[in-house]
Structures are given as C-alpha cells and as structure tokens.
Amino acid sequence: MNRTADWTLLVGRLALIALYTSSAIGKFGALDQTAAMIGGKGLPFPAALAFIAAAAELIGALCIAAGYYTRCAAIGLIVYTVIVTVAFHAFWGLEGTARFGQYIHFMKNVGLTGAFVIIAGVGAGAYSLDAVRARQPRRIN
C-alpha cells in the first residue's frame, strides 16, 4: 500500500470503532439495564450476555484501533454486529416511527458491517501492531 492508504486506514479504523467503544463503556456502566433489555428480548442468561456484549465491543474496538489481530477482530465484530442487528433492530415487525427508527439502526449496522468486511479483507495497514509483528523475525524453538 502507499502512505495515503495507510493513513486513511488508520483514521478509518479509529472512526469506525468510536461507536463500539462508547457503547461498551455505556454497557459496562449499566450492566443491569443492559441485562434487562437483553432479557426483554427473551434471550437466556441476560446478565452474562450483557457482560459478553460489553467485553466483545470493547476488546474488538481496541484491537481494531491498535491494529492488533485486526482481521480476527473485524470478523468477530462482523458476527457480533449481525447478531445484534437481527435480534434488536427487527424493524420489519414494527409500525410507524418505531419501524423507521429501527430501520435506521438496522441500516447503520449494515454499513458498519461493510466497513468491518473491508478491514477484514485489507488488514490494518502499516500503522498498526500487526505491521510491527510482521516485521519481527519469527523465533523457532
């Protein structure tokens, strides 16, 4: 890649994870409310799922930001985002403004998923821990 592509990948990665970082912090700060929302959807083990969701968002976002195991983190956030989108933004079962609001969230998540697909495909670029790791010689024990 060239320098412009590497810089845009860095800026893009940081912009992409802003929502996931703030969402994770909010979930950790309100695990009971997050668990209640998850339980309200009829999902089992809502307290555990609330913690897992917050951890997945935060760990995935930090890995994408640092460019550390970036492709794996992007694939993980693709899976997470698809599950959350279908489970919590099912606009097709709603009417009126509720339908429109969930449709917007659904489509936002489709766009975020697309960005993670791109990151999974091209990697983090030169300004990442992945690039640093790739430059280091491998030790054979």
C-alpha positions as CSV (number, residue, x, y, z in Angstrom):
1,M,0.0,0.0,0.0
2,N,1.0,3.6,-0.1
3,R,1.3,6.2,2.7
4,T,-2.1,7.7,1.9
5,A,-3.8,4.4,2.0
6,D,-2.1,3.5,5.3
7,W,-3.1,6.8,6.9
8,T,-6.7,6.5,5.7
9,L,-6.8,3.0,7.1
10,L,-5.6,4.3,10.5
11,V,-8.1,7.2,10.5
12,G,-10.9,4.9,9.3
13,R,-10.2,2.3,11.9
14,L,-10.3,4.9,14.7
15,A,-13.6,6.5,13.3
16,L,-15.1,3.0,12.9
17,I,-14.6,1.9,16.5
18,A,-15.8,5.1,18.1
19,L,-19.4,3.9,18.4
20,Y,-18.3,0.5,19.7
21,T,-16.1,2.0,22.4
22,S,-18.7,4.4,23.7
23,S,-21.3,1.6,23.5
24,A,-19.1,-0.7,25.5
25,I,-18.4,1.9,28.2
26,G,-22.1,2.6,28.4
27,K,-22.9,-1.1,28.8
28,F,-20.3,-1.6,31.5
29,G,-21.7,1.4,33.3
30,A,-25.2,0.0,33.2
31,L,-24.9,-3.8,33.1
32,D,-28.2,-4.2,34.9
33,Q,-30.1,-2.1,32.4
34,T,-28.4,-3.9,29.5
35,A,-29.2,-7.3,31.0
36,A,-32.9,-6.2,31.4
37,M,-33.0,-5.1,27.7
38,I,-31.5,-8.5,26.7
39,G,-33.9,-10.4,28.9
40,G,-36.8,-8.4,27.5
41,K,-35.9,-9.9,24.1
42,G,-36.4,-13.4,25.6
43,L,-32.7,-14.3,25.4
44,P,-31.3,-16.6,28.1
45,F,-28.6,-15.6,30.7
46,P,-29.1,-11.9,30.2
47,A,-26.5,-10.8,32.8
48,A,-23.8,-13.0,31.2
49,L,-24.8,-11.8,27.7
50,A,-24.6,-8.2,28.9
51,F,-21.1,-8.6,30.1
52,I,-20.1,-10.6,27.0
53,A,-21.6,-7.9,24.7
54,A,-19.7,-5.1,26.5
55,A,-16.5,-7.1,26.5
56,A,-16.8,-8.0,22.8
57,E,-17.4,-4.4,21.8
58,L,-14.5,-3.1,23.9
59,I,-11.9,-5.7,23.1
60,G,-12.9,-5.7,19.4
61,A,-12.7,-1.9,19.2
62,L,-9.4,-1.8,21.0
63,C,-7.9,-4.4,18.7
64,I,-9.2,-2.6,15.6
65,A,-7.8,0.8,16.9
66,A,-4.4,-0.6,17.7
67,G,-4.3,-2.8,14.6
68,Y,-3.7,-5.9,16.7
69,Y,-5.1,-9.1,15.2
70,T,-7.1,-6.8,13.2
71,R,-8.6,-9.2,10.7
72,C,-9.8,-11.5,13.6
73,A,-11.2,-8.6,15.5
74,A,-13.1,-7.4,12.4
75,I,-14.5,-10.8,11.8
76,G,-15.6,-11.0,15.4
77,L,-17.3,-7.6,15.2
78,I,-19.0,-8.7,12.0
79,V,-20.5,-11.7,13.7
80,Y,-21.4,-9.6,16.8
81,T,-23.0,-6.8,14.7
82,V,-25.1,-9.2,12.6
83,I,-26.4,-11.0,15.6
84,V,-27.2,-7.7,17.4
85,T,-28.8,-6.2,14.3
86,V,-31.2,-9.1,13.8
87,A,-32.0,-9.6,17.5
88,F,-32.5,-5.9,18.4
89,H,-33.3,-3.9,15.3
90,A,-36.0,-6.1,13.7
91,F,-37.8,-3.2,12.0
92,W,-40.0,-5.5,9.8
93,G,-42.2,-6.3,12.8
94,L,-42.9,-2.7,13.8
95,E,-45.1,0.1,12.6
96,G,-44.8,3.9,12.1
97,T,-42.0,5.8,13.8
98,A,-40.8,2.8,15.8
99,R,-40.3,1.0,12.5
100,F,-38.4,3.9,10.9
101,G,-36.2,4.3,14.0
102,Q,-35.2,0.6,14.0
103,Y,-34.8,0.7,10.2
104,I,-32.2,3.5,10.6
105,H,-30.3,1.5,13.3
106,F,-30.5,-1.7,11.1
107,M,-29.1,0.2,8.1
108,K,-26.4,1.9,10.2
109,N,-25.3,-1.6,11.3
110,V,-25.3,-2.8,7.7
111,G,-22.8,0.0,6.9
112,L,-20.7,-0.8,9.9
113,T,-20.6,-4.5,9.0
114,G,-19.5,-3.4,5.5
115,A,-16.6,-1.4,7.0
116,F,-15.5,-4.4,9.1
117,V,-15.7,-6.6,5.9
118,I,-13.3,-4.1,4.3
119,I,-10.9,-4.2,7.3
120,A,-11.0,-8.0,7.4
121,G,-10.1,-8.0,3.7
122,V,-7.3,-5.5,3.6
123,G,-6.0,-5.6,7.2
124,A,-4.9,-2.7,9.3
125,G,-2.2,-1.2,7.1
126,A,1.3,0.0,8.0
127,Y,0.4,2.0,11.1
128,S,-0.6,-1.0,13.3
129,L,0.7,-3.5,15.7
130,D,0.0,-6.2,13.1
131,A,2.6,-4.5,10.8
132,V,5.1,-4.3,13.7
133,R,4.6,-8.0,14.4
134,A,5.0,-8.9,10.7
135,R,8.4,-7.1,10.6
136,Q,9.8,-9.0,13.6
137,P,11.7,-12.2,12.8
138,R,10.0,-15.4,13.9
139,R,11.7,-17.4,16.6
140,I,12.0,-21.2,16.2
141,N,12.3,-23.0,19.4
